[in-house]
Amino acid sequence: MTGGAALGWGDLTDEQMRRWADVLDHLTAAVPPGRVTVVVDGGTHAAVVADRLADALRATGRPCARLTDATPLADEDAWRAEHAADAVALADGPRWRRRPPTGAWDVTVWLRTRPVGGDRIDRGGDPDVVVDLHDPAWPVIRHVADRLASHDTWYLGESRAFFAARAARWDTAFGDDLPAYVAAVAEAALPAGAVVVDVGCGTGRALPALRDAVGPHGTVVGLDVTPQMLAVARAAARRAGAHLVLGDSRRLPLPDGSVDAVFAAGLLTHLPDPEAGLRELARITRPGGTLVLFHPSGRAALAARHGRALRPDEPLAEARLRGSADRTGWTVTTYDDPPHRFFATAVRRAP
Ligand SMILES: C[S@@+](CC[C@H](N)C(=O)[O-])C[C@H]1O[C@@H](n2cnc3c(N)ncnc32)[C@H](O)[C@@H]1O
């Protein structure tokens, strides 16, 4: 599915071509109407991505002027002379990003790539759109500002594309984390006989520990939205006597108050609306039931690994999580965020 490092169309498989087409369709739809300015930045492929986006925009009938890094002054003159009222100016690279021709960019697109020469590139501020381009043959949109597109249009397909490409290598890449999952589940002290759902279970790494916690009379369910993740999870689910369900955590196929505990590792920050995600987890949990939010790295360590600064308004920042938990029917009972793990628990309040 993935693996190509080249960016030429000729090197891509049909599946990779479709992936690029999906991403370009979403980007094209996210460019607002009118005479807008767009800049693509990040890594070594910004110019090629801008070219492709320009072609995609033109294919939808929108005039588009390229502001390139090679001939910036001539390009800007040509764009200013362009009479079409809805001509999009499409630039690439850090130099243009610092110098918007109209004072501010209408849309900034950031390409998340491998570190260049070992260094992460500073993504500078908050881009409107983030495209993961670690594998140039397999671009995936990871963020689109709500003002540009409803996440209903892009989130599900893009999220699945992101995790599908990682499913086969997940356990090899993160195998060392298993003891941390066992310790987190033990610390959560779930009652024997409980019904527990691992929401966003991925390859099922927590399922055996959850079975140990709830014992032979408990029920363990692993739910994930990515079929490729669930395919890998089958072996762990069989060992743990767990049921696997393909489903979206934003609309869980479970009745109100039907579970005693929810375990969610690495899920919340991948949801487009984490607070709505918490509300849905609360809906399926009985009053007095438990929520465990876990990650085998603390927030600061994870942010450093991804080359970004920690922000106080992130969904798992303590004040923000306590606030959104409060508003969605949970009371946070534990919050622990050292470098080696993120671990928070909450209890479901009576509605
Ligand atoms: C970072 S991985 C963590 C996987 C697993 N919990 C672990 O710790 O190894 C996030 C998982 O959440 C799943 N996911 C993302 N969005 C989801 C959604 N809306 N509903 C259910 N699962 C989702 C992904 O498919 C992926 O398997």
The ligand as an SDF file (V2000), in Angstrom:
LIG
                    3D

 27 29  0  0  0  0  0  0  0  0999 V2000
   -3.1420    6.0020   18.1910 C   0  0  0  0  0  0  0  0  0  0  0  0
   -4.0600    4.6020   17.7410 S   0  0  0  0  0  0  0  0  0  0  0  0
   -4.1520    3.7330   19.2760 C   0  0  0  0  0  0  0  0  0  0  0  0
   -4.5220    2.2900   19.1300 C   0  0  0  0  0  0  0  0  0  0  0  0
   -4.5710    1.5080   20.4490 C   0  0  0  0  0  0  0  0  0  0  0  0
   -5.5400    2.0520   21.3600 N   0  0  0  0  0  0  0  0  0  0  0  0
   -3.2050    1.4730   21.0870 C   0  0  0  0  0  0  0  0  0  0  0  0
   -3.0270    2.1490   22.1100 O   0  0  0  0  0  0  0  0  0  0  0  0
   -2.3260    0.7830   20.5620 O   0  0  0  0  0  0  0  0  0  0  0  0
   -5.6830    5.2810   17.5550 C   0  0  0  0  0  0  0  0  0  0  0  0
   -6.7110    4.2500   17.1140 C   0  0  0  0  0  0  0  0  0  0  0  0
   -7.9850    4.8830   17.1480 O   0  0  0  0  0  0  0  0  0  0  0  0
   -8.7070    4.4930   15.9960 C   0  0  0  0  0  0  0  0  0  0  0  0
   -9.6770    5.5420   15.7250 N   0  0  0  0  0  0  0  0  0  0  0  0
   -9.4470    6.7900   15.2480 C   0  0  0  0  0  0  0  0  0  0  0  0
  -10.6120    7.4460   15.1370 N   0  0  0  0  0  0  0  0  0  0  0  0
  -11.5880    6.6030   15.5770 C   0  0  0  0  0  0  0  0  0  0  0  0
  -12.9940    6.7000   15.7050 C   0  0  0  0  0  0  0  0  0  0  0  0
  -13.6400    7.7980   15.3500 N   0  0  0  0  0  0  0  0  0  0  0  0
  -13.6720    5.6390   16.1870 N   0  0  0  0  0  0  0  0  0  0  0  0
  -13.0310    4.4850   16.5460 C   0  0  0  0  0  0  0  0  0  0  0  0
  -11.6950    4.3470   16.4260 N   0  0  0  0  0  0  0  0  0  0  0  0
  -10.9810    5.3840   15.9540 C   0  0  0  0  0  0  0  0  0  0  0  0
   -7.6710    4.3140   14.9220 C   0  0  0  0  0  0  0  0  0  0  0  0
   -8.1340    3.4720   13.8860 O   0  0  0  0  0  0  0  0  0  0  0  0
   -6.5210    3.7120   15.7080 C   0  0  0  0  0  0  0  0  0  0  0  0
   -6.5830    2.3240   15.7170 O   0  0  0  0  0  0  0  0  0  0  0  0
  1  2  1  0
  2  3  1  0
  2 10  1  0
  3  4  1  0
  4  5  1  0
  5  6  1  0
  5  7  1  0
  7  8  2  0
  7  9  1  0
 10 11  1  0
 11 12  1  0
 11 26  1  0
 12 13  1  0
 13 14  1  0
 13 24  1  0
 14 15  1  0
 14 23  1  0
 15 16  2  0
 16 17  1  0
 17 18  1  0
 17 23  2  0
 18 19  1  0
 18 20  2  0
 20 21  1  0
 21 22  2  0
 22 23  1  0
 24 25  1  0
 24 26  1  0
 26 27  1  0
M  CHG  2   2   1   9  -1
M  END
$$$$
